[in-house]
Amino acid sequence: MPSFDATNGTDTEAGVPLDDLTIISANANLGYPYQPTPEGVLTDAIAFLQIDASRYGFVDLGCGKGRTLITASRLGFSSVEGVEFAAELVDIARQNLTSVGMPNARVHLGDAAEYEFVGQNLVVYIFNSFAEPVLEAVLQNLVASGIENFYLIYRNPSDPDVLHDCSALRYLGSPPGRGGYGGIHVWERAAGASARATAPRPSRRAFRLFADLQLE
């Protein structure tokens, strides 16, 4: 099967270490290297949520080269926004969106910790893009935004305690076959909780084991 880039004429596959990039941010040392997200990750997560994407905005924090933005746009989100603090990755992401013709998607050069969330319904995606202090700031801003209907999709959460211990979030679980180490995990705003049952939270030891493996 042709790769994503071969099919779309884009540049998303190769990972990039942050040391090779131009980053003007106090949180530069709290970011993690760029890695692409397979299309099926977001597709499976949205199917798991059983939501009408056209009624939601989509935000990818640490969007890198924009592959997930392309997938989100094709899933029919009403708006698609990426936030990235590395200037070179922003340029590549914008070029990729132009190449595939995604007029409802845009990329902001900025720090995820300073992003202001807006809208009525929102899906936020994170692929382990930054360390705990930035995640804490993101959650604070998201909850303070007043958006009562949002979902947070997190792939490979190396700091799950921050999410599990946030009283404003309710853990929903993982798409079938997508849980476990490095998997996809989904939370929603507790104040606007759906009828879906709260899922048992995975053991912290399981998350910690994966995080330790990532650091080796």
N, C-alpha and C positions, 0 to 999 in steps of 0.2 A: 504494500500500500504506500502511495506517495506520502512524504512527510507534509506536515502543516505548511511549512514554508514553500515547498515545491508546488503544492496545490494552490497557494494563495499569492505567490510572488512576494513574500514578506521576509523579514529578518527577525526571527524570534527565538530560534533554537539555542544558540550558543550562550552558555552562562558567562557572567562577567563579574570579576571580583571588584569590590568597591574601591580598592586602592588604585585602580586604573581610571577612575572617573572623577569628574569635577563636581564637588559637593560643597555648597556653602550653607552649613547648618551646624548648630550647636550639638545636634544629635548624630553627626556623621559617624561617630564611633559606635553607635547603637543600631546601625543598620546591618542587614545580612546580604550576601551576594545575590545577584539576580539569577533566578532559575525559572524556566517557562512552566506554565501550568497546562497539562493536557486538556484538550477540549472537553473530554468526558467528565472531568471533575466538576465543572460548573453545570453542565447539562444534567448530570445525575443529582446534584444538590437541588436544583430548581424542581426537578421531577419529584424529589423527596418532599419538598415543601408543598407541592401541589398548588402553586399560586399562578395567577395570571400575570406574566411578566410585564404586559403592557400597562398595568396599573402601578408599576413600581419604577423608581429610579434605581440606578446601579452605580456603586462607587467601589473602585479597586484601590486600596491603599498600598502603595509600593507596587505600582502597575508595571514597572520595568519597561519592556519593549512592546507592551500592549496586546499580547495575544488574548488574554482574558477579556479585554475590552471588545475585541472583534467577536468573540464567542457570545458575549452578553448582548451586543447589538443584534446579532443574528437570532438570538432568542426572543427579541421583540421588546426589550425594556424601553420605557418611554424616554429615558435619558441615560447616558452612559458617560461616566467621568472617571478618569484615572488621576492619581496623585503620585508624583515621583520626585525625589529630591536630587537625583543625578541628572545633570543637564544633558549629557550625551544620550542617556536612555530616553529622556523626553523627546529629543530630536528623532530618534529611531522610531519611537512609538507613534509620533505624529506622521512620519513618513509611511509607516505600515498602515495606519488608518486611511491615509490618502490613497494608498495603493489599492486597497480593497473597497474604497468608496463607502465610508461609514459617516454620513453627515450628522448623525445624532450622538457621536462620540467625540470627546475632547480630553486633552491631557493638561494638567496643571503642573507647573514646576513649583514645588513647595514641600514643606515638611508635613507628614501625616499628623504629627502632634498638634499642628496649628490649623488643620482643615476644619472649616465650619460646615456642618451638615445642615441641609435644608430639604424641604419637601414634606409630603404627607405620608408616603409609603416608600420604604427604602430597603434595598438589599446591599449590605456591605461585605466585601470580600477581602480576605487577607491570606497571603501565603507566607506565613512566618517571616515577614519582611523586616521586623525590628524587635528590639529587646523590650523587657518588661516596662521600663519607665515610659517609653513611647506608647506602648499598649495601654498603660494606665491613663495617659493623657487623652488618647483616642476615645476610650470608654467614657471618660468624664465629659468630653465634648459631645459625644453621641447622646448620652443620657440628658445632658443639659440642653440639647437642641429642642426638646419638646416634641420630637417626632414619636408618636405613640405606637406606630405600626412599623417596626423594622425587624429584619433578620440579619444575623451576623454569621457568615460562612467562613470558617477558618480551616485552612489546610496545614497540617503539621504544627499544631499549637505547642511550642516549646515552653510556654508559660501558662498552662491551663488553669492554674490556681487563681490567677487574676480574673479569669472569666467565670470560673465556677463560684468564686466568692463574691461576685458582683450581684448584689440583691436586685438590681434592675434587670438582670438577665435570667432567662429560663432555658435550661439545656433541653434540646429536642432529640439529640442523637445523631446518627450518621446514616447516609444512604446505604442500602444493602450492598455489602461487599466493599464499602469504602471507609470503614472504621479502623480502629487499631492504630498501630504505630504509623505515624506519618499520614494518617487518614484525614477525611473530611469530617468536621464536627460543626454542628449548627445550633445557634442560640436564637431566641427571640426576645423582644422587649416584654418583660414580665407584666407591665401595666396593661398592655394590649394583647395579652396572651390568647392564643387560639384555643379551640376545643381539643387540640392534639394533646395526648397525655405526655407528661414530663418523663423523659427517658432517664434511666439510672445513669448517673455519671460514671464514666470509666475510672478505673482505679488511678490514683495519682502516681502510683508506682509504675504503671504501664507508660504513662506519659513521660515520666522522669527517665525511664530506661531508654526511651527513644531519644530524648534530648541529650542524654549522656553519650549515646552512640554518635549523634551528630557532631559532638564536640571532639571526638577522638581523631 
